[in-house]
Amino acid sequence: MGRRNISQIRRAEYAAAAYRTLMKHGLQGTSLSRVAEEAGASKANVLHYYQSKEALLSAALRYANAVLCKEAIILLREAKTPWERIYAVLETNLSPTSFRTDVAHAWISLCAGVPHITSYQRIQTVIYARMRSNLIGPLRSLLPEQDANLMSDVLTTAVDGLWLRCGLSLDGLSQDAARDQLDAVLDARLPASEDRQRARDRMIDVSRIMASMSNNRS
């Protein structure tokens, strides 16, 4: 793969800075000036690469999604059974590096614009499609197709709700509490089993190792 040029590097840096600014100040408090300050650059330089706040925040949404994608790829690569694949998807959405109040604040701020901004809609559509694709295969190996389709939709909705709760609660929402709620959703159609528990524990361990390695690199 070829090396990125300076334009790609700057655009990525400003997208990451925009996302950090969203975590600190929310949508209303995120301005091009604040993003430039966060990036250690001038507002004019940010505008050279992103000609509007909307374009910059779309890039921030893609940046945040890319972070989760990288974790999903690693977890799914480690998953060997249907249950491990299901929990790989769920653990990606409860990652220690992402499932935090400040990150959830940023996501909520961006998602508030989805009904009104076409570029946000396209990104959110891709996010939902990928999550459904990753869930539907293993669920179909455990459930009839109609039930698998329903469970995929319900899990996606439950994950959205957990992120909303994490972002809006003053004390956030712990990963353990979020896991228990997702297990309660699964319990409605899929009984507890040793295979399921082993898969859950293994994917939690893999996710924690990933988070530890990420923290050590920081």
Stockholm file with secondary structure:
# STOCKHOLM 1.0

chainA/1-218         MGRRNISQIRRAEYAAAAYRTLMKHGLQGTSLSRVAEEAGASKANVLHYYQSKEALLSAALRYANAVLCKEAIILLREAKTPWERIYAVLETNLSPTSFRTDVAHAWISLCAGVPHITSYQRIQTVIYARMRSNLIGPLRSLLPEQDANLMSDVLTTAVDGLWLRCGLSLDGLSQDAARDQLDAVLDARLPASEDRQRARDRMIDVSRIMASMSNNRS
#=GR chainA/1-218 SS CCCCCHHHHHHHHHHHHHHHHHHHHHHHHCCHHHHHHHHTSCHHHHHHHCSSHHHHHHHHHHHHHHHHHHHHHHHHHHCCSHHHHHHHHHHHHTCTTTCSHHHHHHHHHHHTTTTTCHHHHHHHHHHHHHHHHHHHHHHHTTSCHHHHHHHHHHHHHHHHHHHHHHHHSTTCCCHHHHHHHHHHHHHTTSCCCHHHHHHHHHHHHHHHHHHHHHHHHC
#=GC SS_cons         CCCCCHHHHHHHHHHHHHHHHHHHHHHHHCCHHHHHHHHTSCHHHHHHHCSSHHHHHHHHHHHHHHHHHHHHHHHHHHCCSHHHHHHHHHHHHTCTTTCSHHHHHHHHHHHTTTTTCHHHHHHHHHHHHHHHHHHHHHHHTTSCHHHHHHHHHHHHHHHHHHHHHHHHSTTCCCHHHHHHHHHHHHHTTSCCCHHHHHHHHHHHHHHHHHHHHHHHHC
//
